[in-house]
């Protein structure tokens, strides 16, 4: 299990759909069919893959501010770079919080 100090989510109202985030850090960001991006936790870092896209079922979680993904410490620099390069300024990075993590419902 990866160590994590940060969490990340995408404000869908600000996402411009450029996909720069996934180019920089594909282990954390994923493009949806509607042209917007979401965050995810990869099994290679956290034991199971969870995509925070608002879909139902196993392997999915809420989107937006409730769809907060843990950032593996090894990917902090890439996630910060993604946020800095994002033209929509929609990538929100927060310190790790067990309370917020529990509120995700997954």
Contact map, one row per residue, 1 for C-alpha under 8 A:
1110000000000000000000000000000000000000000011100000000000000000000000000000000000000000000000000000000000
1111000000000000000000000000000000000000000011000000000000000000000000011000000000000000000000000000000000
1111100000000000000000000000000000000000000000000000000000000000000000011000000000000000000000000000000000
0111111000000000000000000000000000000000000000000000000000000000000001111000000000000000000000010000000000
0011111000000000000000000000000000000000000000000000000000000000000001111000000000000000000000110000000000
0001111100000000000000000000000000000000000000000000000000000000000001111001000000000000000011110000000000
0001111110000000000000000000000000000000000000000000000000000000000111100000000000000000000011110000000000
0000011111000000000000000000000000000010000000000000000000000000000111100000000000000000001111000000000000
0000001111100000000000000000000000000110000000000000000000000011111110000000000000000000001110000000000000
0000000111110010000000000000000000001110000000000000000000000011100000000000000000000000011100000000000000
0000000011111110000000000000000000000000000000000000000000000001100000000000000000000000011100000000000000
0000000001111110000000000000000000011000000000000000000000000001000000000000000000000000010000000000000000
0000000000111110000000000000000000000000000000000000000000000000000000000000000000000000010000000000000000
0000000000111111000000000000000000000000000000000000000000000000000000000000000000000001110000000000000000
0000000001111111100000000000000000011000000000000000000000000000000000000000000000000001110000000000000000
0000000000000111110000000000000000010000000000000000000000000000000000000000000000000011000000000000000000
0000000000000011111000000000000000111000000000000000000000000000000000000000000000000000000000000000000000
0000000000000001111100000000000000000000000000000000000000000000000000000000000000000110000000000000000000
0000000000000000111111100000001000011000000000000000000000000000000000000000000000000000000000000000000000
0000000000000000011111110000000000000000000000000000000000000000000000000000000001001100000000000000000000
0000000000000000001111111100100000000000000000000000000000000000000000000000001001101100000000000000000000
0000000000000000001111111111111000000000000000000000000000000000000000000000000001000000000000000000000000
0000000000000000001111111100000000000000000000000000000000000000000000000000000000000000000000000000000000
0000000000000000000111111100000000000000000000000000000000000000000000000000011011000000000000000000000000
0000000000000000000011111111100000000000000000000000000000000000000000000010011001000000000000000000000000
0000000000000000000011111111110000000000000000000000000000000000000000000000000000000000000000000000000000
0000000000000000000001001111100000000001110000000000000000000000000000000000000000000000000000000000000000
0000000000000000000001001111110000000011110000000000000000000000000010100000001000000000000000000000000000
0000000000000000000011001111111000001111000000000000000000000000000000000000000000000000000000000000000000
0000000000000000000001000101111100001111000000000000000000000000000000000000000000000000000000000000000000
0000000000000000001001000000111110111100000000000000000000000000000000000000000000000000000000000000000000
0000000000000000000000000000011111111100000000000000100000000000000000000000000000000000000000000000000000
0000000000000000000000000000001111110000000000000000000000000000000000000000000000000000000000000000000000
0000000000000000000000000000000111110000000000000000000000000000000000000000000000000000000000000000000000
0000000000000000100000000000001111111000000000000000000000000000000000000000000000000000000000000000000000
0000000000010011101000000000001111111100000000000000000000000000000000000000000000000000000000000000000000
0000000001010010101000000000111100111110000000000000000000000000000000000000000000000000000000000000000000
0000000011000000000000000000111100011111000000000011100000000010000000000000000000000000000000000000000000
0000000111000000000000000001110000001111100000000011100000000000001110000000000000000000000000000000000000
0000000000000000000000000011110000000111110000001111000000000000000010000000000000000000000000000000000000
0000000000000000000000000011000000000011111011011110000000000000000011100000000000000000000000000000000000
0000000000000000000000000011000000000001111111111100000000000000000000000000000000000000000000000000000000
0000000000000000000000000000000000000000111111111100000000000000000000000000000000000000000000000000000000
0000000000000000000000000000000000000000011111111000000000000000000000000000000000000000000000000000000000
1100000000000000000000000000000000000000111111100000000000000000000000010000000000000000000000000000000000
1100000000000000000000000000000000000000111111111000000000000000000000000000000000000000000000000000000000
1000000000000000000000000000000000000000011111111000000000000000000000000000000000000000000000000000000000
0000000000000000000000000000000000000000111101111100000000100000000000000000000000000000000000000000000000
0000000000000000000000000000000000000001111101111110000000100000000000000000000000000000000000000000000000
0000000000000000000000000000000000000001111000011111000000111000000000000000000000000000000000000000000000
0000000000000000000000000000000000000111100000001111100000111000000000000000000000000000000000000000000000
0000000000000000000000000000000000000111000000000111111000011111001110000000000000000000000000000000000000
0000000000000000000000000000000100000110000000000011111000011110001000000000000000000000000000000000000000
0000000000000000000000000000000000000000000000000001111100011110001000000000000000000000000000000000000000
0000000000000000000000000000000000000000000000000001111110011100000000000000000000000000000000000000000000
0000000000000000000000000000000000000000000000000000011111011000000000000000000000000000000000000000000000
0000000000000000000000000000000000000000000000000000001111110000000000000000000000000000000000000000000000
0000000000000000000000000000000000000000000000000000000111110000000000000000000000000000000000000000000000
0000000000000000000000000000000000000000000000011110000011111000000000000000000000000000000000000000000000
0000000000000000000000000000000000000000000000000111111111111100000000000000000000000000000000000000000001
0000000000000000000000000000000000000000000000000111111100111110001000000000000000000000000000000000000111
0000000000000000000000000000000000000000000000000001111000011111011000000000000000000000000000000000000110
0000000011000000000000000000000000000100000000000001110000001111111100000000000000000000000000000000000000
0000000011110000000000000000000000000000000000000001000000000111111100000000000000000000000000000000000000
0000000011100000000000000000000000000000000000000000000000000011111100000000000000000000000000000000000000
0000000010000000000000000000000000000000000000000000000000000111111100000000000000000000000000000001001100
0000000010000000000000000000000000000010000000000001110000001111111110000000000000000000000000000000000100
0000001110000000000000000000000000000010000000000001000000000011111111000000000000000000000000000001100100
0000001110000000000000000001000000000011100000000001000000000000001111100000000000000000000000000000000000
0001111100000000000000000000000000000000100000000000000000000000000111110000000000000000000000010000000000
0001111100000000000000000001000000000000100000000000000000000000000011111011001000000000000000000000000000
0111110000000000000000000000000000000000000010000000000000000000000001111111000000000000000000000000000000
0111110000000000000000000000000000000000000000000000000000000000000000111111000000000000000000000000000000
0000000000000000000000000000000000000000000000000000000000000000000000011111100000000000000000000000000000
0000000000000000000000001000000000000000000000000000000000000000000000111111111000000000000000000000000000
0000010000000000000000000000000000000000000000000000000000000000000000111111111100000000000000000000000000
0000000000000000000000000000000000000000000000000000000000000000000000000111111110000000000000000000000000
0000000000000000000000011000000000000000000000000000000000000000000000000011111111000000000000000000000000
0000000000000000000010011001000000000000000000000000000000000000000000100011111111100000000000000000000000
0000000000000000000000000000000000000000000000000000000000000000000000000001111111110000000010000000000000
0000000000000000000000010000000000000000000000000000000000000000000000000000111111111000000000000000000000
0000000000000000000111011000000000000000000000000000000000000000000000000000011111111100001000000000000000
0000000000000000000010000000000000000000000000000000000000000000000000000000001111111100111100000000000000
0000000000000000000000000000000000000000000000000000000000000000000000000000000111111100100000000000000000
0000000000000000000110000000000000000000000000000000000000000000000000000000000011111110000000000000000000
0000000000000000010110000000000000000000000000000000000000000000000000000000000001111111111000000000000000
0000000000000001010000000000000000000000000000000000000000000000000000000000000000001111100000000000000000
0000000000000111000000000000000000000000000000000000000000000000000000000000000000000111110000000000000000
0000000000000110000000000000000000000000000000000000000000000000000000000000000000110111111000000000000000
0000000001111110000000000000000000000000000000000000000000000000000000000000000000100101111100000000000000
0000000111100000000000000000000000000000000000000000000000000000000000000000000001100100111110000000000000
0000000111100000000000000000000000000000000000000000000000000000000000000000000000100000011111000000000000
0000011110000000000000000000000000000000000000000000000000000000000000000000000100000000001111100000000000
0000011100000000000000000000000000000000000000000000000000000000000000000000000000000000000111110000000000
0000111000000000000000000000000000000000000000000000000000000000000000000000000000000000000011111000000000
0001111000000000000000000000000000000000000000000000000000000000000001000000000000000000000001111100000000
0000000000000000000000000000000000000000000000000000000000000000000000000000000000000000000000111111100000
0000000000000000000000000000000000000000000000000000000000000000000000000000000000000000000000011111110000
0000000000000000000000000000000000000000000000000000000000000000000000000000000000000000000000001111111000
0000000000000000000000000000000000000000000000000000000000000000010100000000000000000000000000001111111100
0000000000000000000000000000000000000000000000000000000000000000000100000000000000000000000000001111111110
0000000000000000000000000000000000000000000000000000000000000000000000000000000000000000000000000111111111
0000000000000000000000000000000000000000000000000000000000000000010000000000000000000000000000000011111110
0000000000000000000000000000000000000000000000000000000000001100011100000000000000000000000000000001111111
0000000000000000000000000000000000000000000000000000000000001100000000000000000000000000000000000000111111
0000000000000000000000000000000000000000000000000000000000011000000000000000000000000000000000000000010111
